[in-house]
Amino acid sequence: MRTSILVLALSAASLISTSALANTDEKKYSVGLSSFATSVDFVGGTDDATGIGVTATAVLNELGKGHLALISNFAMMEHDTFSQLDVDNVDVSLLWGYNLTQYGFKYYVGGGFFNEKWSTNGFSETFSGA
C-alpha cells in the first residue's frame, strides 16, 4: 500500500512539475520530492525516522509588497531502528514574503500546523500542533 502511494505521488509530482515549467516568467506553483526526517528527543534517548516526502507550494496572490503563499509537505517515513514502525507526516504553512514567484533567493515569515502519526502492528499514536 505504501509503495503504491509513493509511486502515485512521484508520478503526480513529475506531471505537475512539467506543466509548471511552461511559464518561465513567474513560478506560482511547484511540486517537489525530498528526503524527510524527524527526530523525537525524550529522557533516555531519541527516536529517529527517515523517508521520502512530497512538497507542494502555491503562491496565492500579492499582499502589500510581497506575496501570500501556501506550502504543504506529506512524508512517509520508517523508524531508523525498528523498521516495522511507520511514521506519516503532514504539515501545512501559510507564508508571506518577497520573491516567492521568482527563481532564486526568497525570504518569508509564516506559521502553520502539523500532524504526525506513528503506527505499528495495529497500534498508533498521533501528534499535532502549531
C-alpha positions, 0 to 999 in steps of 0.5 A, spaced: 500 500 500 505 504 501 509 503 495 503 504 491 502 511 494 509 513 493 509 511 486 502 515 485 505 521 488 512 521 484 508 520 478 503 526 480 509 530 482 513 529 475 506 531 471 505 537 475 512 539 475 512 539 467 506 543 466 509 548 471 515 549 467 511 552 461 511 559 464 518 561 465 516 568 467 513 567 474 513 560 478 506 560 482 506 553 483 511 547 484 511 540 486 517 537 489 520 530 492 525 530 498 528 526 503 524 527 510 526 526 517 524 527 524 527 526 530 523 525 537 528 527 543 525 524 550 529 522 557 533 516 555 534 517 548 531 519 541 527 516 536 529 517 529 525 516 522 527 517 515 523 517 508 521 520 502 516 526 502 512 530 497 512 538 497 507 542 494 507 550 494 502 555 491 503 562 491 496 565 492 496 572 490 500 579 492 499 582 499 502 589 500 509 588 497 510 581 497 506 575 496 501 570 500 503 563 499 501 556 501 506 550 502 504 543 504 509 537 505 506 529 506 512 524 508 512 517 509 517 515 513 520 508 517 523 508 524 531 508 523 531 502 528 525 498 528 523 498 521 516 495 522 514 502 525 511 507 520 511 514 521 506 519 516 507 526 516 503 532 514 504 539 515 501 545 512 504 553 512 501 559 510 507 564 508 508 571 506 514 574 503 518 577 497 520 573 491 516 567 492 514 567 484 521 568 482 527 563 481 532 564 486 533 567 493 526 568 497 525 570 504 518 569 508 515 569 515 509 564 516 506 559 521 502 553 520 500 546 523 502 539 523 500 532 524 504 526 525 502 519 526 506 513 528 503 506 527 505 499 528 502 492 528 495 495 529 497 500 534 498 508 533 499 514 536 498 521 533 501 528 534 499 535 532 500 542 533 502 549 531 
